[in-house]
Amino acid sequence: MKKVLLMSAMLVTGAAMATPQFMLKNSTPMEVITQQEKVKIEAEALPDAVKATISQSEEVKALPIAEAYQITQLDGKFHFEVIFDNGSEEKLTKKYDQEGNEIKD
């Protein structure tokens, strides 16, 4: 009887020690870096469609353009970022596609 109890205890102890230990790996999410080319352009160099949209917008048509950028994306498409001087420290920024449509974020 003692042998049976001793063997059972050894079996349970051995099984407990032989259980594989799972180690959780702290994986960090992979960062995807998208590279866009941002080129400063003159306000006069904006496409006519963008200029027309700006001139028709009640919000920005009276504001002077402080800066304008052409942003080329990885797929070859590009859009325009126009920064308007609205008289405050934080300037008003709008984005337009090639057809002059405003891009809402």
N, C-alpha and C positions, 0 to 999 in steps of 0.2 A: 504494500500500500504506500509506503514511504517512497518507493522508487517511482510509482506512478505519479504521485504529487510532485516529486522533484523533477521528473521528466516534463510534466505539464508546465511547471513554473519556468523551466529552461526554454521550452518551446515558445511560450508567450513572451518571455523576455527577448529571445532571439528574433521573433517576428516583429516586436516593437522596435528593435534596434535596426532591423533590416529594411524598415519602411523607408522608401526614398523620400528625401527631403526636397521639397520644391522651393527653389529660390526665385523670388520674383525679381526680375531684372527691371531696373528703373530705366525705362526707355524714354528718351526725349523725342518729341515730335520733330519730324524732318522739316527743316526750314526751306521754303521755296522762295528763291530770290528771282524776282522779275526785274529785268533791267530795262528801263525806259530811257530814251534819249530826250533830254529836255533842252531845247535850243531857244535862246531869247531872240525874238524877232521885233522889227519895228511895227508899230500899229498900222502903218500904211500897207504892210506886207500881208495883213490878214486877208483871207479870201473874201470876195465880194458878198458871198452868201452870209458869212459871219458878220460883216459890216452892216448888211441889210437888217439882220436880226437885231443887232445892237441898236440901230437907228429907230427900229420899230418898238423897242421895249421902253415902256414908260419909266421903269425902274432905273435904267442905266443910260438912256440916250443923252441926258444932260451932263453925265459925269465924264471927266477926262480919263483917258486910258493911261495908267501909270506904267504898266509893263504888259508884254504879251509874249507867250511862249508857244512853240510848236512841240508837241510831245509825240514822239514816234514810239509805238509799241513793238513788241517782239514779232508780231504777225505782219508787220509792215504798214499797218493802218496808223493813222495819226489823228490827233485832235488838238484843239487850241485852248490854252488857259489864258484868260484875260483878267488882269487885275485893274480895277477901277479905283481912282482916288476919290473917296466919298467925303473927304475932309476930316475923317477921324483917324486915330492911330492904327486901328485895325481896318485894313482896306477890304473892299468887296471883291471877291473872286468868283468868276463864272467860267464854266467849261462849255465848249461848243465842238460839235463834230464838223466834218468837212462840208456838209450841206448847210451848216448854219444852225442846226437844231441844238438847243441847250441840253447839256448832259446834267441830269440831276443825280446827285450821289445818294 
